[in-house]
Amino acid sequence: MGHVDDVIADRLKLLAEYVDELRSYQERAATFRVYLDDKMLRRAVERALQVAVEACLDIGRRLIALEGFRYPEDNKDMFQVNLTLRRRSQAFQYKEYYEKIYGSG
């Protein structure tokens, strides 16, 4: 990547950490029954998932701000604005972030 925005880089790092954590929880919960029976595991999974989603939202809002698009009304709108931004400018400066988050399609 060229210039790395510090906010985005920090959130991508946080997101990767929580995805790794979620994978480790998946290994601990060999079956859905094990997951349901382990209250602490369920709470840990829920919290890790919440933080991962919040990191995605932070990244999306930052990309919108960097490109000067309108501020989203809510979380759903944030994804819609980012999709619009991605479609309008396939060659914009932060394309590599979008590909990392949303894929290259």
N, C-alpha and C positions, 0 to 999 in steps of 0.2 A: 504494500500500500504506500501511496505517496504520503502526504501530510496526514497525520493521524490526529483527529480531534481528541483531546484528553478526556472529555466527558464520555464520548462514545467508546474510546479504548477502555476506560475504567468499567463501564457497564458491560462491555463484551467480555472482559475478564471475569467480572462477577457472574455473568450469565453462564460462562463455561464452568465455573466452580460449582454452581448450583445444579447444572445438568449432570456433572460428574457425581455430585452427591445423590441426585435422584437415581442415577444408575446403580449406585451402591445400595440404595434402599431396595431397588428392584431385585438385587441379588439376595438380600435378606428375606424378602417376601417371596419364598419359592412358589407359593400358591396364593390365590385371592383370600382363602380362608385364613392363612397365616397373617396376611395383611390386616384383615378385619379383626382378628383376635389380639393384635398388638397395638394397643391404644397409643403408646409413645411413638411407634413407627408411623402410624397414621398421621399423628400431629406433626411429626418431622417432615413427612412427605408433603402435607398440606402447606406447611410454612415454606419449604424449599420451592415448591411450585409457585406460591404467591410471590416470593422474592424474584424468581425467574421471570414471571409475567411482568412484574413492575420494572425490571431491568429492560425488557423489550419495549414497554411503554416509554420509558425514559429515552431510550435510543431513538424511537420513532419521533418523539417530540423534538429531540435535539436536531435530527435530520431536517425536520420541517422548519425549525428556526434558522438553521444554517442556510437553507435554500430560500428563505424569505416567504414561505407560504403562510396562509392564514392559520391561526391557532385553532386546533380542533375543539369542537364543542364538548366531546366526551371521549372515552376510550375507544368506542366503536368508530367514531369519526376520525380518530387519530390514524387508525389502520386504513380507512378510506382515503384520507388526505395523502398518506404515504403511497398508496397504490396509484393515485392520480399523479403524484410527483414522479413516481418511477416510470409511468407510462409516457409522460410528457418529455422526459429527458433521459434517454438511455445512456447518454454520454456525460451526465453531470458529474461533478467533482466527487460525490460520495457514493457513486455506483457500487464500488467494491463492498461497502457496508450493507447495502441493500441485498447484494448477492449472498453475502454471508448470512444474513438474517432470513431473507425470503426465498433464496434460490435464484438461479439465473434465468428462469423461464419468462 
